[in-house]
């Protein structure tokens, strides 16, 4: 899964809905993980954007979306030894 800060509320219109799904980030475990990643990013980079997000976490956390593959999706996997192969990712 990936986490997106959807400030404009239009991320759903920018994806291929046949391949991925976008859901509101409501799970407390996911929210805690995202917050921790942002805190680490701020610590290592002094990011002003991270500080901005964290300073109003209660409101900003509601703008995050979770992006994940839909059902069984063929994803190309490439290694140094072999060209891309298709792998099935199950959600």
The first five atom37 places (N, CA, C, CB, O) and aatype in JSON, in Angstrom:
{
  "aatype": [20, 20, 20, 20, 20, 20, 20, 20, 20, 20, 20, 20, 20, 20, 20, 20, 20, 20, 20, 20, 20, 20, 20, 20, 20, 20, 20, 20, 20, 20, 20, 20, 20, 20, 20, 20, 20, 20, 20, 20, 20, 20, 20, 20, 20, 20, 20, 20, 20, 20, 20, 20, 20, 20, 20, 20, 20, 20, 20, 20, 20, 20, 20, 20, 20, 20, 20, 20, 20, 20, 20, 20, 20, 20, 20, 20, 20, 20, 20, 20, 20, 20, 20, 20, 20, 20, 20, 20, 20, 20, 20],
  "atom_mask": [
    [1, 1, 1, 1, 1],
    [1, 1, 1, 1, 1],
    [1, 1, 1, 1, 1],
    [1, 1, 1, 1, 1],
    [1, 1, 1, 1, 1],
    [1, 1, 1, 1, 1],
    [1, 1, 1, 1, 1],
    [1, 1, 1, 1, 1],
    [1, 1, 1, 1, 1],
    [1, 1, 1, 1, 1],
    [1, 1, 1, 1, 1],
    [1, 1, 1, 1, 1],
    [1, 1, 1, 1, 1],
    [1, 1, 1, 1, 1],
    [1, 1, 1, 1, 1],
    [1, 1, 1, 1, 1],
    [1, 1, 1, 1, 1],
    [1, 1, 1, 1, 1],
    [1, 1, 1, 1, 1],
    [1, 1, 1, 1, 1],
    [1, 1, 1, 1, 1],
    [1, 1, 1, 1, 1],
    [1, 1, 1, 1, 1],
    [1, 1, 1, 1, 1],
    [1, 1, 1, 1, 1],
    [1, 1, 1, 1, 1],
    [1, 1, 1, 1, 1],
    [1, 1, 1, 1, 1],
    [1, 1, 1, 1, 1],
    [1, 1, 1, 1, 1],
    [1, 1, 1, 1, 1],
    [1, 1, 1, 1, 1],
    [1, 1, 1, 1, 1],
    [1, 1, 1, 1, 1],
    [1, 1, 1, 1, 1],
    [1, 1, 1, 1, 1],
    [1, 1, 1, 1, 1],
    [1, 1, 1, 1, 1],
    [1, 1, 1, 1, 1],
    [1, 1, 1, 1, 1],
    [1, 1, 1, 1, 1],
    [1, 1, 1, 1, 1],
    [1, 1, 1, 1, 1],
    [1, 1, 1, 1, 1],
    [1, 1, 1, 1, 1],
    [1, 1, 1, 1, 1],
    [1, 1, 1, 1, 1],
    [1, 1, 1, 1, 1],
    [1, 1, 1, 1, 1],
    [1, 1, 1, 1, 1],
    [1, 1, 1, 1, 1],
    [1, 1, 1, 1, 1],
    [1, 1, 1, 1, 1],
    [1, 1, 1, 1, 1],
    [1, 1, 1, 1, 1],
    [1, 1, 1, 1, 1],
    [1, 1, 1, 1, 1],
    [1, 1, 1, 1, 1],
    [1, 1, 1, 1, 1],
    [1, 1, 1, 1, 1],
    [1, 1, 1, 1, 1],
    [1, 1, 1, 1, 1],
    [1, 1, 1, 1, 1],
    [1, 1, 1, 1, 1],
    [1, 1, 1, 1, 1],
    [1, 1, 1, 1, 1],
    [1, 1, 1, 1, 1],
    [1, 1, 1, 1, 1],
    [1, 1, 1, 1, 1],
    [1, 1, 1, 1, 1],
    [1, 1, 1, 1, 1],
    [1, 1, 1, 1, 1],
    [1, 1, 1, 1, 1],
    [1, 1, 1, 1, 1],
    [1, 1, 1, 1, 1],
    [1, 1, 1, 1, 1],
    [1, 1, 1, 1, 1],
    [1, 1, 1, 1, 1],
    [1, 1, 1, 1, 1],
    [1, 1, 1, 1, 1],
    [1, 1, 1, 1, 1],
    [1, 1, 1, 1, 1],
    [1, 1, 1, 1, 1],
    [1, 1, 1, 1, 1],
    [1, 1, 1, 1, 1],
    [1, 1, 1, 1, 1],
    [1, 1, 1, 1, 1],
    [1, 1, 1, 1, 1],
    [1, 1, 1, 1, 1],
    [1, 1, 1, 1, 1],
    [1, 1, 1, 1, 1]
  ],
  "atom_positions": [
    [[0.84, -1.18, 0.0], [0.0, 0.0, 0.0], [0.88, 1.25, 0.0], [-0.95, 0.0, 1.21], [2.04, 1.21, 0.41]],
    [[0.31, 2.32, -0.46], [0.97, 3.63, -0.44], [0.01, 4.61, 0.21], [1.39, 4.1, -1.89], [-1.21, 4.39, 0.21]],
    [[0.55, 5.67, 0.76], [-0.26, 6.68, 1.41], [-0.06, 8.01, 0.71], [0.09, 6.79, 2.91], [1.07, 8.43, 0.47]],
    [[-1.17, 8.66, 0.38], [-1.15, 9.9, -0.38], [-1.82, 11.0, 0.43], [-1.86, 9.72, -1.75], [-2.88, 10.79, 1.01]],
    [[-1.2, 12.17, 0.46], [-1.84, 13.34, 1.06], [-2.63, 14.02, -0.06], [-0.78, 14.33, 1.71], [-2.05, 14.67, -0.93]],
    [[-3.93, 13.87, -0.02], [-4.82, 14.33, -1.08], [-5.44, 15.67, -0.69], [-5.93, 13.28, -1.36], [-6.62, 15.74, -0.36]],
    [[-4.64, 16.73, -0.74], [-5.1, 18.06, -0.33], [-6.26, 18.58, -1.18], [-3.95, 19.05, -0.39], [-7.15, 19.26, -0.68]],
    [[-6.25, 18.25, -2.48], [-7.3, 18.76, -3.37], [-8.53, 17.87, -3.4], [-6.76, 18.9, -4.78], [-9.58, 18.27, -3.91]],
    [[-8.41, 16.67, -2.84], [-9.56, 15.76, -2.8], [-9.92, 15.19, -4.15], [-10.74, 16.47, -2.25], [-11.06, 14.76, -4.36]],
    [[-8.96, 15.17, -5.08], [-9.27, 14.68, -6.43], [-8.39, 13.5, -6.86], [-9.11, 15.8, -7.42], [-8.36, 13.16, -8.04]],
    [[-7.7, 12.89, -5.93], [-6.77, 11.81, -6.31], [-7.49, 10.67, -7.03], [-6.06, 11.27, -5.08], [-6.92, 10.04, -7.91]],
    [[-8.74, 10.41, -6.66], [-9.53, 9.35, -7.31], [-9.59, 9.55, -8.83], [-10.95, 9.29, -6.73], [-9.68, 8.57, -9.57]],
    [[-9.56, 10.77, -9.28], [-9.69, 11.06, -10.71], [-8.37, 10.9, -11.45], [-10.21, 12.47, -10.92], [-8.34, 10.96, -12.68]],
    [[-7.28, 10.68, -10.72], [-5.95, 10.61, -11.33], [-5.42, 9.19, -11.45], [-4.99, 11.45, -10.54], [-4.29, 8.99, -11.89]],
    [[-6.2, 8.21, -11.06], [-5.73, 6.83, -11.04], [-6.54, 5.97, -12.0], [-5.8, 6.25, -9.62], [-7.59, 6.39, -12.49]],
    [[-6.05, 4.77, -12.25], [-6.77, 3.79, -13.05], [-7.57, 2.92, -12.08], [-5.8, 2.93, -13.94], [-6.99, 2.05, -11.43]],
    [[-8.87, 3.13, -11.97], [-9.67, 2.4, -10.98], [-9.79, 0.9, -11.26], [-11.04, 3.0, -10.91], [-10.23, 0.15, -10.39]],
    [[-9.42, 0.47, -12.45], [-9.43, -0.97, -12.74], [-8.24, -1.66, -12.08], [-9.42, -1.21, -14.25], [-8.27, -2.87, -11.84]],
    [[-7.18, -0.9, -11.8], [-5.96, -1.49, -11.26], [-5.79, -1.27, -9.75], [-4.77, -0.92, -11.98], [-5.28, -2.14, -9.05]],
    [[-6.21, -0.11, -9.27], [-5.99, 0.2, -7.85], [-7.25, 0.78, -7.23], [-4.82, 1.17, -7.69], [-8.14, 1.28, -7.92]],
    [[-7.28, 0.71, -5.91], [-8.37, 1.34, -5.18], [-7.8, 2.36, -4.22], [-9.22, 0.29, -4.42], [-6.68, 2.2, -3.73]],
    [[-8.57, 3.39, -3.98], [-8.17, 4.46, -3.08], [-9.23, 4.53, -1.99], [-8.02, 5.84, -3.83], [-10.43, 4.65, -2.27]],
    [[-8.77, 4.45, -0.75], [-9.71, 4.5, 0.38], [-9.25, 5.54, 1.38], [-9.84, 3.11, 1.05], [-8.06, 5.85, 1.47]],
    [[-10.19, 6.08, 2.14], [-9.84, 7.01, 3.21], [-8.99, 6.27, 4.23], [-11.11, 7.61, 3.87], [-9.2, 5.09, 4.49]],
    [[-8.04, 6.97, 4.79], [-7.14, 6.38, 5.78], [-7.79, 6.54, 7.14], [-5.72, 7.04, 5.73], [-7.66, 7.59, 7.78]],
    [[-8.48, 5.5, 7.6], [-9.22, 5.57, 8.85], [-8.68, 4.61, 9.9], [-10.67, 5.27, 8.6], [-8.96, 4.79, 11.09]],
    [[-7.92, 3.61, 9.49], [-7.37, 2.62, 10.41], [-6.32, 3.28, 11.31], [-6.75, 1.43, 9.63], [-5.38, 3.89, 10.82]],
    [[-6.49, 3.14, 12.62], [-5.59, 3.79, 13.59], [-4.14, 3.32, 13.42], [-6.06, 3.52, 15.02], [-3.21, 4.11, 13.59]],
    [[-3.96, 2.06, 13.08], [-2.61, 1.52, 12.89], [-1.94, 2.18, 11.67], [-2.65, -0.01, 12.71], [-0.76, 2.54, 11.72]],
    [[-2.69, 2.32, 10.58], [-2.16, 2.99, 9.39], [-1.84, 4.45, 9.69], [-3.18, 2.91, 8.22], [-0.78, 4.95, 9.3]],
    [[-2.75, 5.13, 10.38], [-2.52, 6.54, 10.72], [-1.27, 6.71, 11.58], [-3.74, 7.11, 11.46], [-0.49, 7.63, 11.37]],
    [[-1.09, 5.83, 12.54], [0.09, 5.9, 13.4], [1.37, 5.66, 12.6], [-0.01, 4.87, 14.55], [2.38, 6.32, 12.82]],
    [[1.31, 4.72, 11.66], [2.48, 4.44, 10.83], [2.83, 5.63, 9.94], [2.24, 3.2, 9.97], [4.01, 5.97, 9.8]],
    [[1.83, 6.25, 9.35], [2.06, 7.41, 8.49], [2.63, 8.56, 9.32], [0.75, 7.86, 7.79], [3.58, 9.23, 8.89]],
    [[2.07, 8.79, 10.49], [2.56, 9.87, 11.33], [4.02, 9.63, 11.73], [1.69, 10.01, 12.59], [4.83, 10.56, 11.72]],
    [[4.33, 8.4, 12.07], [5.72, 8.08, 12.43], [6.67, 8.31, 11.26], [5.82, 6.62, 12.91], [7.76, 8.85, 11.45]],
    [[6.27, 7.91, 10.07], [7.12, 8.14, 8.88], [7.36, 9.64, 8.66], [6.46, 7.52, 7.62], [8.46, 10.06, 8.33]],
    [[6.31, 10.43, 8.84], [6.45, 11.88, 8.65], [7.34, 12.47, 9.74], [5.06, 12.56, 8.66], [8.15, 13.36, 9.47]],
    [[7.19, 11.99, 10.97], [8.04, 12.47, 12.06], [9.51, 12.14, 11.79], [7.6, 11.85, 13.41], [10.39, 12.97, 12.01]],
    [[9.77, 10.94, 11.31], [11.15, 10.56, 10.97], [11.68, 11.42, 9.83], [11.22, 9.06, 10.57], [12.83, 11.86, 9.86]],
    [[10.85, 11.66, 8.84], [11.25, 12.5, 7.71], [11.61, 13.9, 8.2], [10.12, 12.58, 6.65], [12.62, 14.47, 7.79]],
    [[10.79, 14.45, 9.08], [11.06, 15.78, 9.64], [12.38, 15.78, 10.42], [9.9, 16.23, 10.56], [13.18, 16.7, 10.31]],
    [[12.59, 14.74, 11.21], [13.8, 14.64, 12.02], [15.06, 14.6, 11.15], [13.74, 13.39, 12.91], [16.05, 15.26, 11.46]],
    [[15.01, 13.83, 10.08], [16.2, 13.66, 9.23], [16.42, 14.79, 8.24], [16.1, 12.37, 8.49], [17.55, 15.02, 7.81]],
    [[15.35, 15.5, 7.87], [15.48, 16.48, 6.79], [15.14, 17.91, 7.19], [14.61, 16.08, 5.66], [15.38, 18.84, 6.41]],
    [[14.59, 18.12, 8.37], [14.09, 19.44, 8.77], [13.06, 19.98, 7.78], [15.26, 20.42, 8.88], [12.99, 21.18, 7.53]],
    [[12.27, 19.08, 7.23], [11.27, 19.43, 6.23], [10.21, 20.36, 6.8], [10.62, 18.18, 5.67], [9.56, 20.05, 7.8]],
    [[10.03, 21.49, 6.14], [8.97, 22.43, 6.53], [7.6, 21.83, 6.25], [9.12, 23.77, 5.79], [6.65, 22.04, 7.02]],
    [[7.49, 21.09, 5.16], [6.2, 20.47, 4.82], [5.8, 19.44, 5.88], [6.27, 19.8, 3.42], [4.64, 19.39, 6.29]],
    [[6.76, 18.64, 6.33], [6.47, 17.66, 7.38], [6.03, 18.38, 8.65], [7.7, 16.77, 7.66], [5.09, 17.94, 9.32]],
    [[6.7, 19.46, 8.99], [6.33, 20.25, 10.17], [4.92, 20.79, 10.03], [7.32, 21.4, 10.39], [4.15, 20.79, 10.99]],
    [[4.57, 21.26, 8.85], [3.24, 21.79, 8.58], [2.17, 20.7, 8.76], [3.16, 22.38, 7.17], [1.14, 20.94, 9.39]],
    [[2.43, 19.52, 8.2], [1.49, 18.4, 8.31], [1.31, 18.0, 9.77], [1.97, 17.2, 7.47], [0.19, 17.78, 10.22]],
    [[2.41, 17.89, 10.49], [2.34, 17.44, 11.88], [1.75, 18.49, 12.82], [3.72, 17.06, 12.36], [1.13, 18.15, 13.82]],
    [[1.94, 19.76, 12.5], [1.46, 20.82, 13.38], [-0.07, 20.86, 13.46], [1.98, 22.16, 12.91], [-0.62, 21.33, 14.45]],
    [[-0.74, 20.36, 12.44], [-2.2, 20.3, 12.45], [-2.63, 18.88, 12.1], [-2.81, 21.33, 11.45], [-3.49, 18.67, 11.24]],
    [[-2.03, 17.9, 12.79], [-2.22, 16.49, 12.46], [-3.69, 16.08, 12.5], [-1.42, 15.62, 13.42], [-4.13, 15.3, 11.64]],
    [[-4.45, 16.57, 13.45], [-5.86, 16.17, 13.56], [-6.62, 16.46, 12.27], [-6.54, 16.89, 14.73], [-7.39, 15.62, 11.8]],
    [[-6.41, 17.62, 11.69], [-7.09, 17.99, 10.44], [-6.4, 17.36, 9.23], [-7.13, 19.51, 10.27], [-7.06, 16.82, 8.35]],
    [[-5.08, 17.43, 9.19], [-4.34, 16.96, 8.02], [-4.44, 15.44, 7.85], [-2.88, 17.36, 8.12], [-4.48, 14.94, 6.73]],
    [[-4.49, 14.72, 8.95], [-4.55, 13.25, 8.86], [-5.8, 12.79, 8.12], [-4.53, 12.63, 10.26], [-5.81, 11.7, 7.55]],
    [[-6.85, 13.6, 8.12], [-8.08, 13.25, 7.41], [-7.94, 13.37, 5.89], [-9.22, 14.14, 7.88], [-8.81, 12.91, 5.15]],
    [[-6.85, 13.97, 5.43], [-6.63, 14.16, 3.99], [-5.81, 13.03, 3.37], [-5.93, 15.47, 3.75], [-5.65, 12.98, 2.15]],
    [[-5.29, 12.12, 4.21], [-4.5, 11.02, 3.67], [-5.41, 9.95, 3.1], [-3.59, 10.43, 4.75], [-6.49, 9.67, 3.64]],
    [[-4.96, 9.35, 2.01], [-5.68, 8.25, 1.36], [-4.74, 7.06, 1.26], [-6.21, 8.66, -0.06], [-3.52, 7.23, 1.15]],
    [[-5.28, 5.88, 1.3], [-4.52, 4.65, 1.15], [-4.75, 4.12, -0.26], [-4.92, 3.59, 2.22], [-5.89, 3.98, -0.69]],
    [[-3.67, 3.84, -0.96], [-3.73, 3.35, -2.34], [-3.19, 1.93, -2.33], [-2.93, 4.28, -3.33], [-2.1, 1.67, -1.82]],
    [[-3.96, 1.02, -2.92], [-3.54, -0.37, -2.94], [-4.03, -1.06, -4.2], [-4.04, -1.11, -1.69], [-5.01, -0.63, -4.82]],
    [[-3.34, -2.15, -4.58], [-3.78, -2.88, -5.77], [-5.19, -3.45, -5.55], [-2.8, -4.02, -6.1], [-5.58, -3.77, -4.43]],
    [[-5.91, -3.56, -6.63], [-7.27, -4.1, -6.57], [-7.22, -5.58, -6.96], [-8.22, -3.31, -7.52], [-6.72, -5.93, -8.03]],
    [[-7.72, -6.44, -6.1], [-7.82, -7.86, -6.41], [-6.49, -8.45, -6.84], [-8.83, -8.09, -7.49], [-5.47, -8.22, -6.19]],
    [[-6.51, -9.2, -7.93], [-5.3, -9.79, -8.49], [-4.82, -8.91, -9.62], [-5.55, -11.25, -8.98], [-5.47, -8.8, -10.66]],
    [[-3.68, -8.28, -9.42], [-3.14, -7.35, -10.41], [-1.79, -7.86, -10.87], [-3.02, -5.92, -9.82], [-0.93, -8.19, -10.04]],
    [[-1.58, -7.92, -12.18], [-0.29, -8.33, -12.71], [0.67, -7.15, -12.62], [-0.41, -8.83, -14.18], [0.42, -6.08, -13.18]],
    [[1.78, -7.37, -11.9], [2.77, -6.32, -11.7], [4.09, -6.79, -12.28], [2.91, -5.95, -10.19], [4.57, -7.86, -11.91]],
    [[4.7, -6.01, -13.2], [5.99, -6.44, -13.73], [7.08, -6.36, -12.66], [6.38, -5.6, -14.94], [7.18, -5.37, -11.94]],
    [[7.88, -7.42, -12.58], [9.0, -7.45, -11.64], [10.27, -7.68, -12.45], [8.82, -8.56, -10.55], [10.34, -8.59, -13.28]],
    [[11.27, -6.85, -12.2], [12.51, -6.96, -12.95], [13.67, -7.12, -11.98], [12.72, -5.72, -13.86], [13.74, -6.42, -10.97]],
    [[14.56, -8.04, -12.3], [15.78, -8.2, -11.51], [16.97, -7.95, -12.42], [15.85, -9.62, -10.87], [16.81, -7.81, -13.63]],
    [[18.14, -7.89, -11.84], [19.35, -7.69, -12.64], [19.57, -8.86, -13.58], [20.57, -7.49, -11.74], [20.06, -8.7, -14.7]],
    [[19.21, -10.05, -13.1], [19.46, -11.26, -13.88], [18.43, -11.5, -14.98], [19.49, -12.45, -12.96], [18.75, -12.08, -16.02]],
    [[17.2, -11.05, -14.77], [16.14, -11.36, -15.71], [15.32, -10.12, -16.05], [15.22, -12.44, -15.15], [15.1, -9.27, -15.19]],
    [[14.88, -10.01, -17.29], [13.98, -8.91, -17.65], [12.65, -9.05, -16.91], [13.76, -8.86, -19.18], [12.4, -10.05, -16.24]],
    [[11.81, -8.06, -17.05], [10.54, -8.01, -16.31], [9.7, -9.25, -16.56], [9.76, -6.78, -16.7], [9.57, -9.72, -17.69]],
    [[9.14, -9.78, -15.49], [8.17, -10.87, -15.51], [6.93, -10.33, -14.85], [8.71, -12.17, -14.8], [6.98, -9.33, -14.14]],
    [[5.83, -10.99, -15.07], [4.6, -10.56, -14.41], [4.4, -11.4, -13.16], [3.37, -10.68, -15.36], [4.52, -12.62, -13.18]],
    [[4.09, -10.73, -12.1], [3.76, -11.38, -10.84], [2.36, -10.97, -10.44], [4.8, -11.03, -9.72], [1.94, -9.84, -10.7]],
    [[1.64, -11.87, -9.83], [0.29, -11.55, -9.41], [0.34, -11.14, -7.95], [-0.67, -12.75, -9.61], [0.85, -11.87, -7.1]],
    [[-0.19, -9.96, -7.66], [-0.25, -9.45, -6.31], [-1.69, -9.58, -5.84], [0.24, -7.97, -6.22], [-2.6, -9.07, -6.5]],
    [[-1.9, -10.25, -4.73], [-3.24, -10.43, -4.19], [-3.41, -9.5, -3.01], [-3.51, -11.89, -3.78], [-2.54, -9.41, -2.14]],
    [[-4.55, -8.81, -2.98], [-4.81, -7.93, -1.83], [-5.76, -8.58, -0.88], [-5.36, -6.58, -2.28], [-6.1, -7.99, 0.15]]
  ]
}
